[in-house]
Amino acid sequence: MQVYKVPYNFRHEEKVFGGYASLRQGIYLILAIFSLGIVFIPNLLISIKVVLTAIFISIFALCAFLKIEEINADKYFINILKYFFRKKIYIYER
């Protein structure tokens, strides 16, 4: 029996949910749905509830589906944060 090498494609995520969304995207969508729980907080103005819910849903949707230069948005934002908080080397430092 011949054995063939199986090519692994690590550039793309495996679509788990109905062939449309990956596990990472599914988690972000679940977080977006849970952010609707802000609506049920008592003693908060309805306008504040709507604004907070819209902000959280848009952030989670962007992290789930947006790609910036072929990099997922969540990884892109993490790389930006790593860049800002890393120790920088200054050549002409006194």
N, C-alpha and C positions, 0 to 999 in steps of 0.2 A: 504494500500500500504506500502510495507516494504522500509525502508531507509537503504542504505548501506554506510559505510564509504568509501570514495574514497582515496586510498593511493597516497600520493604525493611523487614524486621522485625528490628531490632537488639535487641529486648528479650529474645528467646529465642535460645539457642544451637542451631545446627543439629545434629541427631542423626545422627551418622555411623555408629556401631557398631550395626547392626541396627535402627535407628530408635529405640533406647532410650537410648544414652549418647552424649554429645558428645565431642569430642576432648579437652577439659579433663578430663572425667570418666574417659575411657579412660586418660589419662596417670596420674591418681591411682590407678586400679585396677591398672595395671601396677606402679606403685611399691609398692602394697600387696602384690602377689604377690612382688615382689623382696624385700620385708621378711621373707618366709618364709625367706630365706637365713640369718637369724640362727640358725635351728635347726641349721645345719651348722657353726657355730663350735665348734671343740674347746676343751676345758678350761674350760667354762662350765657351771654348774649348770643342770639341766633346768628348774627353777622360774624361774630368771632368764631363760632362753630363752623360756619360755612368756609371762612377763609382758611382756618387751620386744616380742615378736611381737604380742601382743594390743594393746599400746599403739600401735605403729606402724600396724597394720591399722585400728584404730578411728579414728586421726587421719586417715589417708588416705581412709577411707570417709566420714567426716564432711565432709572438704573436697570430696569428689566429689558427694555427694548432698544435704547439708543446706543449707537456705536460711533465713536469718535476716532477717525483714522484707523479703522479696523480693530479698535480696542473697545471692549465693553465699557460703558460709562462708569460703572461702579469701580472697576479696576483703574480707569483713567483718573477718577477723583482721588482714589487712594494713592496713586503715584504722585499726584500733585501735592497731597498732604505730606507724603514722605519727602518730597523735594524741599518743601518749605521748612520742615522741622529737622532735617538732617544737619549734621555739623558741617559747616562749610570751611574750606581752606582758602585763606586769603594770602596771596603771595607777598603783597606789599604791606603786611600788617606790622604795626609798631609794638 
